[in-house]
């Protein structure tokens, strides 16, 4: 049901076959140099502005190559980085819409306090139409005790995976972190392939995925 590689995602993706996965659902570094509060979690590798731009420029063409034709994918990002993320994705994909994830709490801010993140919904070719279109605003509680500084809730991952694929599809997450998107994929009957550069997060992801697979087959 799942496979997780530890390493640089661009290097690992270069070894993957073209037209071999049904969707990319991923949460890359935003390029905001996030400094986690209170020392509960640690900073994100590749999250400085120039590092993130170079990372996106490397992995997006590989994601397009690896994807099958007529497929949909979802890339999480932040409003402040939209000016460069959207044009970069548009070099390879048709950017169809922007999903707004509304969290249950506000972040830190002096004038306005952020309560949302975004994800760009992209097509390679022309995927089949869904039975029913859905809202582009998703209300979903954030993770209250995250193990990863930018951990997405599994319920959000499930919704993203369902938007992009049908059951038995192969999902690729090149920035797997602690494995939330992979877990969401496995929960709803997709096969999941993840890549994560941080060894500690790889261990966390493997533990959670092993646990969910055991529960599925009991």
C-alpha positions, 0 to 999 in steps of 0.5 A, spaced: 500 500 500 505 504 501 513 505 499 517 511 502 524 513 500 529 517 504 533 522 500 533 528 495 526 528 492 529 531 485 534 525 485 529 520 487 524 522 482 529 522 476 530 515 477 522 514 477 519 511 470 515 516 466 507 516 466 507 512 472 503 515 478 496 517 478 497 524 482 502 528 486 499 531 492 504 534 496 506 540 501 513 543 499 517 548 503 513 554 502 519 559 502 518 563 508 523 560 512 518 558 518 521 558 525 517 554 529 514 557 536 516 554 543 521 549 540 515 543 539 517 542 532 523 544 528 525 548 522 523 545 515 529 544 510 529 548 504 524 553 506 529 559 505 526 563 499 531 562 494 532 554 496 525 553 495 524 556 489 530 552 486 527 546 489 520 547 486 524 549 479 527 542 480 521 537 482 515 540 478 518 538 471 519 531 474 512 531 477 510 532 470 514 527 467 512 522 472 505 523 472 500 519 467 496 523 462 490 526 463 491 526 471 490 531 476 494 534 482 494 538 488 500 543 490 500 546 497 502 553 498 501 560 501 498 566 499 505 570 499 508 565 494 503 565 489 506 570 485 512 565 483 509 558 485 503 559 480 507 561 474 512 556 475 507 550 475 503 553 469 510 552 465 508 544 466 501 544 468 494 547 467 492 551 473 485 549 474 483 552 481 485 554 488 483 551 494 483 555 500 484 551 507 480 554 512 483 552 519 480 552 526 485 557 529 488 564 527 496 564 526 500 570 529 500 577 526 500 584 528 495 587 523 491 580 521 492 573 523 492 568 518 487 562 518 488 559 511 493 556 507 492 554 499 493 549 494 493 549 487 489 544 483 493 542 476 491 538 470 496 534 466 492 533 460 484 533 461 482 528 467 475 526 467 470 530 470 467 528 477 460 526 478 459 533 482 464 539 482 465 541 490 467 548 493 474 550 493 473 552 500 475 547 505 474 547 512 478 543 516 481 543 523 489 543 523 493 538 527 493 540 535 499 537 537 503 536 530 510 532 530 512 536 523 512 544 523 507 544 517 503 537 518 497 537 515 491 533 518 489 527 515 482 529 514 485 534 509 489 529 506 483 525 504 479 530 501 485 532 497 486 525 495 479 524 493 479 530 489 485 528 484 484 520 484 479 514 484 480 508 488 487 504 487 490 510 484 498 511 485 499 517 489 506 521 490 508 525 495 515 528 494 515 532 501 512 526 505 514 529 512 511 525 517 507 522 513 500 525 513 498 525 506 501 518 505 496 516 511 490 519 508 491 516 501 492 509 504 486 510 508 482 511 502 484 505 498 490 508 494 497 506 493 502 511 496 509 513 494 513 518 499 520 521 499 522 525 505 529 528 506 529 528 513 531 521 517 527 523 523 521 524 519 522 518 515 522 514 521 515 517 524 512 516 517 514 509 517 511 508 524 504 511 522 504 508 516 505 501 519 500 502 524 495 504 519 496 498 515 496 493 520 489 496 522 486 496 515 488 488 515 485 486 522 
